[in-house]
Amino acid sequence: MAKPSAAAARRREARLPPPSRVHLVEPRGDHGHQWCGSHPRLGPAILVLLMTVVLLTAGLDMLLGSASAKWAALAPAPVPMLMRLGISPEMTTAAYRLEDSSVNTAAPLMPNFALVLGFCQRWRPGFGGGGQISAMLPYSAAMMSAGVILVGLRAALELPLGPQADVHYSPPQATSSLVPS
């Protein structure tokens, strides 16, 4: 058996410590914004980013009826991207839920769409799907506008979304007891 070279031994020594020796430490007070290079307060940009999630979900709502299928199609991209910008996953989820609940009344692929259409046709026999969508769009727009205002105020005032769920995301910092500081 060949003896390992000195270069291979140096490479082995330079490797990171095993995962069991790495400890996660929460950053203190900087909201994690130094690691992504952004301003401590995203200001109006956070509202633009969250409204982009709302509009993207509104378009997807007309193609997918299931809320879990929409989230499965939508979440893998914007949640990590917005986390890198310092927006918490809870805030992204709040923007998604806002749109999902407001457009459900006008989405043709929702299960209750046929039920509401059946009730409407009981009193107006010529009533169709297009009539139902056009009748429900003003209500959807009003609910979405109210929700956008509420989510925007929550983001602007940085009100917490729940226990330990802030608007901003602070990534954990890895420290190791084996690596000298």
N, C-alpha and C positions, 0 to 999 in steps of 0.2 A: 504494500500500500504506500502511495506517495505521501511525503510529508507536505503539509500546507505551507505555502510560501509566506514570507513576511508581509507582502502586500495584501494577501487574503486575510491574514490575521488583523491587520489594521482596518480593513473594510468591515470585518466582523465587530471590532471594538467601536467603530463609529456609528453603528446602527442605533436606532432609537431603543429606549427601554421597552420591555414587554408591556402590553396594555394593562396588566394588573398593577403596574407601578405608576401609572399616569393618573393624576387626580385632577378633577375638574373644579375650577374656582370661578365663582361669578365675579365679573368686573364690578368696580365700585363707582357708581355715579356717572359714568360716561355714556351710558345707553349703548355701548358698543359701536359708536359712530366713528371712532378713530380707525378701527380696522377696515371699514369700508370707504374711508376717505371722504365722507360726506359731512355736511354741516350738521351740528347737533340738532337742529330743527329743520325738517324738510320743508316746512311752510306750505305754500300752495301746491308744491309738487306732490305731496302725499295725497291731496284731494284729487289731483289729476290721475294719479296711479290707481286710486281706489275706484274712481268713476270709470276708468278703463276696464277694470274687472267687472263692474256693473254692466257696462254696455256689451262686453264680450259674453257675459252670461245671458243677457237678454237675447242676443242672436242665437246662442246655443239652445235657449229655451224653446225656440220655435222648431228645432230639429230633434231634440231629445225630450221625452216626457218624464222620465224618471229623474228625481233629484239626485239620487246616488250615482246614476250613470253620468249626469252632468258634472258632478263633483269629481268623479273618477277621470273624466276627460279633461277637466279644467285644472284641478289642483296640482298636478305634477309640474306645471310650468310656472304660474304666477306666485305660488306660495314660497318656493325657494328663492326666486328672483327678488321678491319684496322683502324677504328675510335678509338678503344681502344688502338691501338698501336701508335696513333698520326698521321695517314695518313688521309687526308681529303677525304670526299665522292666525291669531284670533281676530285681528282687525281685518285681514283678508277674508276670513270666513264670515265675518259680519257683513262685509260688502256683498259677498255671494248670496247670503241668506236674504238680504234686503231685496235683491233683484228676483231671486227665485220665488219669493212669496208674492211679489207685486205683479208679475206677469202671468202667474198661473191661471188667472181668470180668463185670459185671452189666448192662451196657448192651445192650439188645436190638438196636440198630442196628449194632453192631460186626460186622465180617465174620467174626470167629472164633466168634461166638455160635452160628451154625448148625452149625459144625464140632463144637463142644463138645456141643451138643444132640444131634447125630448119634451121637457116642461114648456119651453117657449113655443114649440110647434103645437102643443095642446091648445093654446089660445090664439096663435097666429099660424095657420096651416102652411103658409108659404115661407115661413122663416127658415133661413139656411145658416150654414156655418159662417159664411162671410158676414151676414147680418149680426151674428153673435159676436164675432171678433170686433166688428166696428162698434157694437154697443158696449163692449167691455173695455176697449182701449182707453177711453177717458178715465175710467176708474183705475185701471192699471197705471196710467200716467200720473194720476193724483197720488196713488199710494207710493209710487216710485219717487216722486218729487219730495213727499214728506219723509220718506226713508233716507233719501240722499241728504236732505237737510240735517236729519238726526245723526247720521253717521259722520257727516262733515263736521258738525258741532262737537261730537264726541272726539273726533280726531284733532280738531283745532284746539279744544280745551284740554286734551290729553287725559280724559276721564278714563279710569280703568274699565276694562270690559268684563271683569270678574276677579275672583281671588287670584292674585299673582299673574294677571293677564293685562299687561299694559298695551298701549298703542304702539310703543316702540319695542324693538327686539334687541336684547343684549346677548350676544353669543357667549357661551362659556369659554374660558381660557384654560388651555391645558398647561399644567405644570408637572414637573417630575421631580421626585426626590433624588434621582440618580444624575440628573443633568445639573451642573453647577450654574448658579445664577449670577 
